Each structure stands twice: as structure tokens, then as C-alpha cells.
Amino acid sequence: MNKQIMHPLERNNVKIFGKGDQTMIFGHGFGCDQNMWRYITPSFQQQYRIVLFDHVGAGQSDLGAYDYTKYSSLQGYADDIIEICRHLDLTNTVFVGHSVGAMIGVLSAIQEPELFEKMVLIGPSPSYLNDGEYRGGFDLPDIHSMLEFMETDYMGWSGTFAPFIMGNPDNPSLGEELTYSFCNTDSSIAKHFARTTFLSDNRADLPHLQTKSLILQCSEDVIAPAEVGDFVHKNIKDSTLVKMKATGHCPHLSAPLETIKAIDFYLQN
């Protein structure tokens, strides 16, 4: 099947449920899929129509639709979100995105602002690289070493980095779940998505976002440290920054109640 004419709801394994008039779209991060939102969506499905999807190459998406050229930049993933919204005739949605999924949502909203009323950005990072005064968390040799580790031993990388990304060593089952998710992803696609993710630089895009945004910043997040959250907040003009007690990079898994409370408070005010 032609990759460009494939039905977007099948391509991205779109699932729709809930009762509300307004739609909430949930975009997952690297190495994850829509199942990662299972602790969050029940609290919103009575008030919102919920749309879940898997980025192409993740979860139960159509792996045959993965185009290495298209997905060599985050804009390729953003185009998919826009296509899903257009197909479902959505406007004024609430987009909830985690990690690189948050930045993909930002790019979508910059391109088609009428599709989104509010953004919820969980652990967003426009660049993971340290650059002068900007502290993204990693030096370039660190990123290259990580990508090389992925190339030579993807399973070993998953077992090492998933707990590192998740944080919360007192609850090892969380790291184990993320490890399983990484290992359950097509390794060739995961390596390509990782390169696209960790070498992307969308700092210059942030001031172009016109959509009201909530930034949820975890403490002790090695992937998106506090300085990154401050930078995102400073550069998105209509944004609210909430610094969470939750630690690590995945509060929707490690601290779902705090995450739900922060999102709900923002949406109700």
C-alpha cells in the first residue's frame, strides 16, 4: 500500500473513547506507545473525548508505513497528528504530550493552531544537547556514545537506559516496564527515532507557539532537567510552569495522581 495514502486511523492505531464534547489527544514519547496513558485517561474520559494513537513505528502502528526520510525530522510525526485531526474533523483540542511527543505536539500546533486550544507538555525538551549557556543535559559525545550503544547492543541499551530514564529506583517495576516497551519496539526503527529525537533542536520554534501551554517539570529528571523546563517556559509566551514533586521522566507512570491533579487544575482554570 502507498505509504502516503494509507488510512491515518489504521496507520497510527487510533483509539477513540470518552463522552465529552471537547477532545483530548495523547501523544507518547520515545520507545513508548499509547498504553503508557492508561493511568491518566480514566480521569478525563467522562468530560472529554479521548484520542489515543501510536507514532508510526511504535506500538500497534503500521510498521510498513515507516518512512525513514519522512521521519528523519520531528515534523514528519507532527504531520501525522495534523492528518489524524483533519480526518476526525477536530478543532480546539487539548493535546497532552510526553517528552519528544510534547515537542511533536508543539510543531503540530505551530503549523495548524486552530486544531489546538491548550497544550499539556510533560517533560518537554527542545534540545538535549548542552550548547553554551543552554543546558540540555548531554554533551554531544554523550549522545553519540548512547546512539553507538544502541547500534551495537539494542537490548543491552534498553536494559541500561530505561531505568535511567524512568528514575524511581525504589520502584524497579517502572523501569522494567519501560525496558519491556523499548525491547518490544522494532530495533531499526527505534534507533532511527532515537537519532531523530536526541539530535533535534527545536529551540527556535518555541516562540512561534501561540497555544496556551502547561509545562510539567519533574524533579531529578536526567532527560529534561529543570533548566530545560525553565527555558521552555521562558520561550513559550502563554505558558504555565508547574514543578512537580514527582521524580524521573515519566510522571504519568510514576506519579499519575499528581499528574492528573496538575492537568485538571490547569484545564479548569
Backbone bond lengths (Angstrom), bond angles and torsions (degrees), N, CA, C in turn:
res aa  C-N    CA-C-N  psi(-1)  N-CA   C-N-CA  omega(-1)  CA-C   N-CA-C  phi
1 M - - - 1.465 - - 1.523 109.69 -
2 N 1.308 117.14 140.11 1.462 120.99 177.42 1.514 109.99 -61.25
3 K 1.318 116.22 126.71 1.462 120.81 -175.96 1.521 112.36 -61.68
4 Q 1.339 116.69 -28.87 1.456 119.85 -173.79 1.526 113.16 -82.61
5 I 1.367 118.55 -19.78 1.459 119.95 -176.97 1.528 111.50 -108.93
6 M 1.296 117.17 4.76 1.457 120.73 178.57 1.525 111.14 -60.35
7 H 1.321 116.88 141.57 1.456 121.95 179.68 1.529 109.13 -59.00
8 P 1.329 118.58 122.15 1.475 119.93 -173.58 1.517 113.66 -64.79
9 L 1.338 118.26 -29.28 1.462 119.46 -179.14 1.522 110.94 -72.15
10 E 1.323 116.96 -32.58 1.466 120.60 175.52 1.523 110.38 -77.54
11 R 1.310 115.81 -43.84 1.471 120.52 -178.29 1.524 111.20 -55.96
12 N 1.325 117.06 -43.23 1.466 121.83 -176.35 1.521 113.50 -102.42
13 N 1.341 117.00 13.29 1.470 120.55 175.78 1.528 111.21 50.52
14 V 1.329 115.97 50.96 1.465 121.25 -175.17 1.526 110.50 -73.47
15 K 1.329 115.54 133.20 1.458 122.91 175.34 1.525 108.93 -121.46
16 I 1.343 116.76 136.33 1.456 121.97 -175.69 1.526 109.09 -128.83
17 F 1.329 116.10 130.29 1.460 120.91 175.68 1.524 108.41 -157.67
18 G 1.318 117.00 177.22 1.458 121.01 -179.42 1.512 111.92 103.59
19 K 1.349 115.41 172.15 1.465 120.98 -168.14 1.519 114.81 -120.97
20 G 1.320 118.44 -9.13 1.452 119.73 -171.45 1.514 114.06 -78.62
21 D 1.337 115.52 167.23 1.459 121.76 176.14 1.529 110.88 -79.44
22 Q 1.343 116.64 -35.85 1.456 120.11 179.62 1.523 109.43 -89.93
23 T 1.325 115.96 148.56 1.458 121.28 -176.51 1.517 111.19 -103.22
24 M 1.325 116.30 137.83 1.456 123.79 170.00 1.524 108.21 -109.91
25 I 1.331 116.28 125.46 1.456 122.63 178.10 1.527 108.34 -107.62
26 F 1.311 117.53 131.72 1.455 122.16 -178.19 1.523 109.78 -112.86
27 G 1.341 116.13 121.49 1.457 121.95 -179.95 1.518 111.58 -112.99
28 H 1.319 117.35 118.08 1.461 122.24 -175.28 1.525 111.83 -80.64
29 G 1.325 115.68 168.79 1.454 122.08 -178.90 1.519 112.88 -96.76
30 F 1.324 115.02 -170.66 1.465 122.29 -177.77 1.529 111.75 -60.60
31 G 1.335 115.47 136.96 1.458 121.19 174.66 1.513 114.43 72.71
32 C 1.316 117.05 8.32 1.472 121.55 -176.24 1.520 109.74 -117.87
33 D 1.325 116.09 -174.18 1.459 121.92 172.84 1.522 108.20 -151.66
34 Q 1.307 116.44 -175.32 1.470 120.86 -173.69 1.526 113.27 -63.91
35 N 1.319 117.68 -19.97 1.464 120.59 179.09 1.523 112.17 -62.26
36 M 1.328 117.12 -21.46 1.461 121.27 -179.11 1.536 112.40 -66.51
37 W 1.324 117.34 -12.54 1.473 120.80 -179.25 1.530 112.68 -95.53
38 R 1.328 117.97 7.70 1.461 120.38 -170.43 1.524 114.27 -64.37
39 Y 1.349 117.86 -23.85 1.462 119.73 178.78 1.529 111.74 -85.45
40 I 1.318 117.73 -13.43 1.468 122.19 -173.58 1.522 112.13 -99.61
41 T 1.318 117.13 -45.04 1.469 120.28 -170.86 1.531 114.91 -62.78
42 P 1.353 120.57 -33.13 1.465 117.44 -179.70 1.526 114.13 -58.82
43 S 1.323 117.02 -27.38 1.468 120.07 -178.85 1.520 113.08 -77.17
44 F 1.325 117.37 -11.36 1.470 120.68 -177.09 1.522 113.92 -119.12
45 Q 1.319 118.05 -8.00 1.453 118.96 -171.78 1.527 113.87 -75.62
46 Q 1.324 117.77 -12.13 1.462 119.30 174.73 1.530 111.77 -81.96
47 Q 1.336 116.68 -25.14 1.457 121.04 -177.56 1.529 113.32 -105.64
48 Y 1.325 117.08 -16.63 1.459 121.07 -174.90 1.525 111.22 -134.19
49 R 1.312 114.72 152.73 1.454 121.05 166.57 1.528 106.43 -81.88
50 I 1.311 117.00 125.72 1.456 122.44 -174.86 1.527 109.79 -100.20
51 V 1.324 116.11 130.54 1.463 121.69 173.72 1.527 108.18 -120.08
52 L 1.317 115.81 117.79 1.457 122.54 175.19 1.521 108.86 -109.89
53 F 1.320 116.59 150.06 1.457 120.80 176.89 1.522 109.34 -153.50
54 D 1.317 115.13 163.00 1.465 122.14 171.84 1.523 107.87 -110.14
55 H 1.330 116.84 131.70 1.455 118.79 170.85 1.523 108.99 -58.24
56 V 1.318 116.82 145.68 1.467 119.77 179.50 1.525 109.32 -57.69
57 G 1.315 115.00 127.92 1.461 121.51 -175.57 1.506 113.22 102.95
58 A 1.336 116.99 -11.35 1.468 121.92 -177.52 1.525 110.13 -115.33
59 G 1.316 114.71 157.31 1.459 120.55 172.82 1.508 113.35 52.41
60 Q 1.345 115.64 -130.66 1.461 122.12 -178.65 1.525 111.92 -101.72
61 S 1.340 116.50 22.85 1.464 119.79 174.51 1.525 109.72 -65.96
62 D 1.330 116.46 168.51 1.459 121.08 178.26 1.523 108.72 -81.12
63 L 1.323 116.15 105.00 1.470 119.78 -178.60 1.524 111.67 -63.09
64 G 1.331 116.71 -25.59 1.449 120.33 178.75 1.518 113.21 -67.75
65 A 1.332 116.20 -15.24 1.464 120.98 179.06 1.524 112.41 -87.46
66 Y 1.346 116.30 -1.92 1.469 118.18 -177.55 1.522 109.72 -73.44
67 D 1.325 115.17 120.38 1.459 123.24 -178.83 1.527 107.09 -114.03
68 Y 1.330 116.49 112.53 1.461 120.52 -174.12 1.526 111.96 -64.05
69 T 1.314 117.51 -26.82 1.466 120.04 176.73 1.522 110.77 -75.76
70 K 1.321 115.97 -49.27 1.470 120.30 -179.45 1.521 111.34 -58.35
71 Y 1.316 116.27 -44.15 1.467 120.49 -174.16 1.525 113.14 -93.49
72 S 1.314 116.13 21.04 1.462 119.80 172.17 1.521 111.47 -81.80
73 S 1.331 116.62 -4.85 1.464 121.68 171.08 1.518 108.10 -136.54
74 L 1.328 116.32 157.67 1.464 120.33 -179.41 1.519 111.87 -66.52
75 Q 1.326 117.30 -21.20 1.457 120.09 179.82 1.525 111.75 -60.65
76 G 1.339 117.18 -31.22 1.455 119.77 177.68 1.519 112.05 -60.16
77 Y 1.326 116.61 -41.14 1.465 121.21 177.21 1.527 110.90 -70.22
78 A 1.336 116.67 -37.60 1.466 120.58 177.87 1.525 110.43 -62.45
79 D 1.326 116.68 -39.66 1.465 120.22 178.09 1.526 111.09 -60.35
80 D 1.323 116.98 -35.62 1.469 120.39 177.95 1.525 111.20 -64.18
81 I 1.333 116.74 -43.14 1.463 120.17 179.33 1.521 110.54 -61.77
82 I 1.311 116.48 -44.37 1.460 120.65 178.12 1.525 110.58 -60.42
83 E 1.322 116.48 -41.48 1.463 120.33 179.36 1.526 111.55 -64.42
84 I 1.338 116.93 -40.22 1.467 120.51 176.44 1.525 110.31 -61.50
85 C 1.324 116.48 -46.22 1.466 120.61 179.83 1.519 111.28 -61.48
86 R 1.315 116.66 -43.77 1.462 120.16 179.50 1.529 110.86 -63.22
87 H 1.323 115.84 -41.86 1.463 119.53 -178.29 1.532 110.96 -64.26
88 L 1.324 116.51 -36.35 1.467 121.36 -179.49 1.515 112.54 -89.53
89 D 1.337 116.44 1.68 1.465 122.21 179.60 1.530 111.48 57.13
90 L 1.327 115.07 48.27 1.458 120.80 -177.62 1.524 111.12 -96.54
91 T 1.333 115.25 143.74 1.461 122.33 169.40 1.520 107.87 -143.40
92 N 1.324 116.59 159.76 1.471 122.37 174.72 1.528 112.35 52.38
93 T 1.304 116.54 44.98 1.453 120.85 179.59 1.527 110.75 -84.33
94 V 1.322 115.07 168.02 1.460 122.40 167.46 1.524 106.04 -104.08
95 F 1.320 116.51 120.94 1.460 120.26 178.51 1.518 109.31 -103.80
96 V 1.333 116.49 126.40 1.459 122.99 177.21 1.520 107.21 -113.66
97 G 1.332 116.59 115.48 1.453 119.84 -177.20 1.514 111.66 -127.45
98 H 1.333 115.30 143.92 1.462 120.96 -179.97 1.515 110.29 -111.91
99 S 1.325 116.59 132.36 1.456 123.61 172.35 1.522 110.64 56.88
100 V 1.337 118.33 -125.88 1.460 118.97 179.45 1.525 111.00 -64.11
101 G 1.330 117.17 -25.50 1.462 120.50 174.83 1.516 112.15 -62.81
102 A 1.335 116.49 -30.97 1.463 120.54 176.00 1.524 110.73 -66.57
103 M 1.330 116.40 -43.49 1.460 120.07 179.87 1.524 111.23 -68.27
104 I 1.310 117.30 -34.88 1.465 120.47 175.32 1.527 109.13 -62.16
105 G 1.329 117.10 -41.43 1.459 120.41 176.23 1.515 112.51 -62.49
106 V 1.335 116.46 -40.39 1.463 120.59 177.54 1.521 110.51 -58.87
107 L 1.328 117.08 -45.95 1.461 120.59 179.28 1.525 111.10 -62.50
108 S 1.328 117.08 -37.22 1.461 121.03 177.56 1.526 110.90 -63.19
109 A 1.331 115.92 -43.87 1.465 120.44 -176.78 1.520 111.97 -71.85
110 I 1.314 117.43 -31.65 1.467 120.02 175.31 1.529 109.85 -64.62
111 Q 1.319 116.24 -41.03 1.458 121.17 -176.40 1.524 112.07 -74.89
112 E 1.340 116.64 -40.70 1.471 120.93 -176.73 1.533 109.10 -133.83
113 P 1.346 117.74 74.78 1.470 120.42 -172.51 1.525 114.72 -62.71
114 E 1.334 117.71 -25.41 1.463 119.21 -177.43 1.529 112.36 -69.78
115 L 1.316 116.74 -14.14 1.461 119.69 -179.75 1.515 112.73 -77.70
116 F 1.339 117.41 -17.37 1.462 120.78 -170.27 1.533 111.02 -130.76
117 E 1.321 115.33 128.82 1.464 120.07 175.05 1.519 111.17 -91.62
118 K 1.341 116.09 -41.61 1.457 121.03 -179.81 1.521 109.75 -141.97
119 M 1.335 114.83 150.97 1.457 121.61 176.24 1.526 108.81 -118.15
120 V 1.326 116.36 139.66 1.460 122.81 170.63 1.517 106.75 -117.73
121 L 1.328 116.39 113.09 1.455 122.00 -172.97 1.527 108.76 -110.89
122 I 1.317 116.91 110.67 1.462 123.00 -176.77 1.521 108.79 -100.23
123 G 1.322 116.68 112.29 1.459 121.07 179.79 1.511 113.84 59.38
124 P 1.343 118.53 43.99 1.468 119.42 -178.81 1.522 111.38 -73.49
125 S 1.321 116.05 150.46 1.460 121.05 173.40 1.525 109.04 -145.04
126 P 1.331 117.24 120.20 1.464 119.30 177.89 1.523 112.81 -78.35
127 S 1.335 117.32 -17.33 1.458 122.05 177.00 1.520 108.71 -161.54
128 Y 1.322 116.00 132.62 1.464 120.89 -178.33 1.520 112.17 -91.54
129 L 1.323 116.45 -3.44 1.460 121.21 -174.91 1.518 112.35 -96.21
130 N 1.333 116.31 138.48 1.457 120.82 170.17 1.530 108.16 -69.41
131 D 1.333 115.79 133.49 1.460 120.47 -177.36 1.523 108.27 -148.77
132 G 1.330 116.52 98.13 1.459 119.94 -178.33 1.519 110.51 62.72
133 E 1.329 115.69 -124.45 1.461 120.44 -179.93 1.527 112.10 -76.37
134 Y 1.300 117.16 -17.98 1.463 120.25 178.77 1.528 109.45 -79.33
135 R 1.327 114.73 126.73 1.462 120.02 -178.91 1.531 108.90 -113.59
136 G 1.334 114.27 96.37 1.457 118.96 -178.73 1.514 113.96 -84.19
137 G 1.335 116.86 -12.69 1.455 120.79 177.16 1.507 115.18 116.73
138 F 1.366 117.19 -23.86 1.461 119.92 -175.02 1.525 110.24 -136.96
139 D 1.325 116.16 142.53 1.457 120.60 167.78 1.526 108.25 -83.20
140 L 1.324 116.84 155.62 1.457 120.62 -176.58 1.532 113.03 -56.85
141 P 1.350 119.87 -41.49 1.478 118.40 177.24 1.529 112.51 -60.46
142 D 1.347 117.04 -31.93 1.465 120.08 177.12 1.519 110.88 -63.51
143 I 1.339 116.14 -44.30 1.467 120.68 179.51 1.525 110.30 -63.27
144 H 1.317 116.33 -45.06 1.468 119.55 -179.88 1.527 111.31 -63.51
145 S 1.330 117.36 -37.88 1.467 120.68 177.70 1.522 110.81 -64.39
146 M 1.337 115.84 -41.53 1.459 120.16 179.03 1.525 110.80 -63.90
147 L 1.330 117.10 -45.14 1.464 120.80 179.91 1.528 111.06 -64.60
148 E 1.336 116.48 -36.62 1.461 120.12 177.66 1.524 110.94 -66.67
149 F 1.340 116.63 -39.33 1.462 121.80 175.92 1.531 109.53 -59.45
150 M 1.341 116.87 -43.63 1.459 120.92 178.31 1.522 111.08 -60.29
151 E 1.340 116.38 -42.31 1.461 120.83 -177.25 1.529 111.68 -65.18
152 T 1.311 117.11 -39.57 1.465 120.83 -174.07 1.519 113.30 -86.78
153 D 1.337 117.10 -29.44 1.468 119.90 -175.90 1.521 108.65 -154.66
154 Y 1.331 115.91 79.92 1.468 119.51 -174.41 1.527 111.89 -64.09
155 M 1.310 117.65 -41.22 1.470 120.26 -179.84 1.529 110.36 -65.73
156 G 1.332 116.38 -41.36 1.458 119.64 177.31 1.516 111.51 -64.05
157 W 1.336 115.90 -40.07 1.467 119.98 176.85 1.523 110.43 -60.27
158 S 1.335 116.29 -44.90 1.467 120.65 -178.22 1.521 111.22 -59.24
159 G 1.333 115.80 -46.26 1.459 119.93 -178.76 1.515 113.36 -66.94
160 T 1.325 116.43 -26.93 1.461 120.93 -179.90 1.518 112.16 -84.82
161 F 1.331 116.61 -46.45 1.455 120.60 -170.16 1.529 114.03 -87.28
162 A 1.327 118.24 -27.82 1.465 118.90 -179.08 1.530 112.05 -59.62
163 P 1.337 119.82 -49.18 1.473 118.56 176.32 1.525 112.58 -63.61
164 F 1.342 116.96 -33.21 1.463 121.90 177.68 1.526 110.53 -63.14
165 I 1.340 116.63 -43.74 1.458 121.74 179.31 1.529 110.83 -69.17
166 M 1.317 116.16 -44.04 1.461 120.43 -176.85 1.522 111.90 -66.55
167 G 1.348 117.18 -35.53 1.459 118.97 -171.69 1.521 108.76 70.36
168 N 1.306 118.11 -156.35 1.467 122.92 176.63 1.529 112.84 53.93
169 P 1.344 117.94 57.03 1.468 120.26 -179.56 1.525 112.73 -63.36
170 D 1.336 117.66 -19.22 1.456 120.30 177.81 1.528 111.87 -71.64
171 N 1.332 116.71 -14.42 1.470 121.07 178.04 1.528 108.29 -125.91
172 P 1.332 117.07 76.27 1.475 120.55 -172.91 1.521 113.91 -62.00
173 S 1.335 118.20 -20.39 1.469 119.61 -179.33 1.527 111.26 -63.04
174 L 1.343 117.35 -27.43 1.455 120.01 178.16 1.525 110.80 -66.93
175 G 1.326 115.81 -45.48 1.456 119.81 176.74 1.510 111.65 -63.84
176 E 1.336 116.24 -36.17 1.459 120.30 179.03 1.532 110.81 -65.20
177 E 1.332 116.47 -38.62 1.468 119.23 178.41 1.519 111.01 -64.34
178 L 1.336 116.61 -42.61 1.460 119.51 179.81 1.525 110.56 -68.09
179 T 1.324 117.29 -37.64 1.462 120.69 175.15 1.519 110.60 -58.57
180 Y 1.325 116.19 -46.04 1.466 120.89 178.83 1.521 110.55 -60.23
181 S 1.332 116.40 -42.49 1.463 120.34 179.79 1.524 110.90 -62.47
182 F 1.323 116.28 -44.40 1.463 120.02 177.63 1.527 111.00 -60.54
183 C 1.334 115.72 -46.25 1.461 120.77 -176.17 1.526 112.01 -69.52
184 N 1.318 116.67 -21.37 1.455 121.44 -178.50 1.524 111.70 -89.17
185 T 1.332 116.76 2.35 1.460 122.52 178.64 1.519 109.59 -97.50
186 D 1.323 116.93 141.11 1.461 120.45 176.20 1.518 109.29 -53.26
187 S 1.324 117.60 121.95 1.461 120.66 -170.14 1.526 112.61 -65.95
188 S 1.332 117.59 -36.82 1.464 119.91 -179.77 1.521 110.77 -64.77
189 I 1.335 115.70 -42.52 1.462 120.16 178.46 1.519 110.10 -68.38
190 A 1.327 117.10 -41.77 1.465 120.62 -179.60 1.526 111.14 -60.79
191 K 1.311 116.91 -41.60 1.473 120.29 178.89 1.527 111.08 -63.11
192 H 1.328 115.91 -40.51 1.466 120.20 -179.98 1.529 110.62 -68.44
193 F 1.331 116.69 -44.05 1.465 120.99 178.88 1.524 110.34 -63.62
194 A 1.326 116.89 -37.59 1.469 120.43 178.40 1.522 110.73 -62.52
195 R 1.321 116.10 -44.08 1.470 119.62 179.00 1.527 110.45 -62.54
196 T 1.333 115.93 -44.19 1.465 120.24 177.81 1.525 110.68 -60.94
197 T 1.322 116.14 -42.77 1.458 121.19 -176.46 1.525 112.04 -68.35
198 F 1.315 116.20 -56.16 1.462 119.96 -168.61 1.529 113.60 -78.51
199 L 1.326 117.48 -13.08 1.460 120.19 176.69 1.534 111.77 -106.16
200 S 1.328 116.94 4.18 1.465 119.78 179.18 1.529 110.26 -75.51
201 D 1.306 115.77 153.63 1.464 121.84 176.19 1.524 108.18 -142.00
202 N 1.313 115.68 101.68 1.462 121.86 -178.01 1.526 112.36 -113.57
203 R 1.321 116.02 23.92 1.464 119.63 -179.47 1.528 111.64 -59.16
204 A 1.317 116.60 -40.02 1.467 120.11 -176.88 1.526 112.40 -71.33
205 D 1.342 116.75 -15.65 1.465 119.53 -179.88 1.524 112.97 -80.16
206 L 1.313 117.44 -27.59 1.465 120.78 -171.80 1.524 113.77 -54.50
207 P 1.343 120.91 -45.08 1.471 119.68 -178.34 1.526 113.88 -64.21
208 H 1.332 117.07 -13.97 1.467 119.99 -179.62 1.521 112.43 -85.10
209 L 1.322 117.75 -9.01 1.463 120.61 179.91 1.524 109.77 -74.55
210 Q 1.324 116.82 123.79 1.462 122.08 -179.43 1.533 112.29 -101.59
211 T 1.307 117.19 -7.39 1.461 122.25 -173.90 1.523 110.90 -83.84
212 K 1.321 117.12 136.05 1.461 121.37 175.48 1.522 109.51 -57.73
213 S 1.324 116.64 135.47 1.463 119.78 -171.84 1.522 112.55 -137.47
214 L 1.318 114.54 140.37 1.463 122.74 170.46 1.518 107.73 -105.31
215 I 1.318 116.49 129.29 1.455 122.49 177.27 1.521 108.02 -109.79
216 L 1.321 117.02 118.49 1.457 121.75 177.23 1.526 108.38 -101.54
217 Q 1.314 115.62 114.14 1.464 122.58 -176.89 1.513 110.16 -111.17
218 C 1.320 116.61 117.86 1.459 120.89 177.34 1.525 110.72 -79.74
219 S 1.310 115.37 156.83 1.461 120.51 170.95 1.533 108.13 -84.49
220 E 1.337 115.53 152.25 1.465 121.82 178.17 1.532 112.28 53.85
221 D 1.330 115.85 42.35 1.458 121.63 177.51 1.526 108.43 -96.51
222 V 1.325 117.20 108.06 1.463 120.53 -175.91 1.525 111.73 -76.41
223 I 1.317 118.05 -20.29 1.461 121.66 -179.14 1.524 110.86 -84.31
224 A 1.310 117.03 -42.71 1.464 122.01 178.39 1.529 107.71 -130.40
225 P 1.323 117.63 81.91 1.467 120.90 -176.28 1.519 113.10 -65.29
226 A 1.335 114.67 169.13 1.466 120.88 -173.54 1.517 112.58 -55.37
227 E 1.335 117.11 -36.06 1.473 120.21 -179.72 1.529 111.14 -61.44
228 V 1.332 116.84 -31.43 1.463 121.13 179.42 1.528 109.94 -70.31
229 G 1.325 116.19 -44.29 1.460 119.12 176.98 1.515 112.05 -59.03
230 D 1.327 115.94 -41.55 1.471 120.07 177.49 1.526 110.76 -62.42
231 F 1.328 116.47 -40.73 1.466 120.96 -179.50 1.533 110.69 -64.57
232 V 1.322 116.59 -45.21 1.465 120.61 179.31 1.524 110.02 -60.73
233 H 1.326 116.24 -45.80 1.468 121.34 179.68 1.529 111.06 -60.47
234 K 1.302 117.19 -42.82 1.464 121.85 -178.80 1.523 111.62 -65.45
235 N 1.317 116.88 -31.92 1.456 120.86 -172.87 1.523 114.87 -99.43
236 I 1.320 117.74 -7.17 1.469 121.12 170.54 1.521 106.25 -106.13
237 K 1.298 116.09 112.02 1.465 119.92 -164.77 1.528 113.94 -67.25
238 D 1.325 117.65 -32.56 1.466 119.36 -178.25 1.521 109.08 -111.06
239 S 1.339 115.10 61.18 1.462 119.70 -175.37 1.519 111.86 -123.17
240 T 1.315 114.43 155.51 1.459 123.67 176.07 1.524 107.54 -121.53
241 L 1.325 116.76 129.87 1.467 121.35 -179.97 1.517 109.46 -107.26
242 V 1.325 115.28 125.92 1.461 121.49 175.47 1.520 108.05 -118.23
243 K 1.319 116.47 120.29 1.464 121.29 177.48 1.523 107.84 -93.89
244 M 1.316 114.80 116.88 1.453 121.72 -172.29 1.527 112.20 -88.34
245 K 1.311 115.34 156.44 1.459 120.40 171.47 1.522 110.70 -74.49
246 A 1.315 116.15 -25.23 1.463 121.32 -178.95 1.520 110.49 -57.96
247 T 1.316 115.60 143.45 1.470 120.72 178.79 1.527 109.93 -108.45
248 G 1.335 114.77 162.57 1.456 119.85 178.94 1.521 111.60 86.93
249 H 1.320 115.93 -164.57 1.462 121.20 -172.04 1.525 114.16 -111.90
250 C 1.334 118.09 -2.52 1.470 120.12 -173.45 1.530 111.01 -131.91
251 P 1.334 118.86 67.57 1.460 120.09 -175.48 1.525 113.58 -66.67
252 H 1.333 117.78 -20.98 1.465 119.81 177.74 1.524 110.92 -68.40
253 L 1.342 117.01 -16.91 1.462 121.49 173.41 1.521 112.23 -103.00
254 S 1.340 116.65 -41.78 1.469 120.37 -173.69 1.522 113.06 -86.55
255 A 1.322 117.86 -26.51 1.468 122.03 -177.92 1.526 109.64 -143.94
256 P 1.330 117.27 61.43 1.470 119.22 -174.70 1.521 114.15 -62.60
257 L 1.325 118.30 -35.32 1.460 119.26 -178.27 1.530 111.39 -66.19
258 E 1.326 116.64 -42.79 1.465 119.62 177.33 1.526 110.60 -64.85
259 T 1.315 116.07 -38.52 1.461 120.63 179.36 1.525 110.97 -64.79
260 I 1.320 116.15 -46.87 1.469 120.99 178.77 1.523 110.56 -60.05
261 K 1.315 116.61 -45.26 1.462 120.70 -178.62 1.521 111.48 -60.67
262 A 1.335 116.61 -42.78 1.474 120.47 -179.30 1.532 110.56 -66.11
263 I 1.313 117.26 -43.21 1.462 120.44 -179.76 1.518 110.05 -65.88
264 D 1.317 117.02 -46.81 1.459 121.10 -177.35 1.529 111.01 -62.45
265 F 1.319 116.96 -42.62 1.467 120.13 179.65 1.517 110.31 -61.51
266 Y 1.314 116.71 -41.63 1.462 120.95 -179.32 1.531 110.98 -65.10
267 L 1.321 116.40 -44.10 1.459 120.15 -176.44 1.520 112.31 -70.91
268 Q 1.328 116.61 -25.76 1.472 119.91 -178.37 1.516 112.34 -88.28
269 N 1.325 118.16 -5.15 1.464 120.46 -175.63 1.535 110.76 -123.85
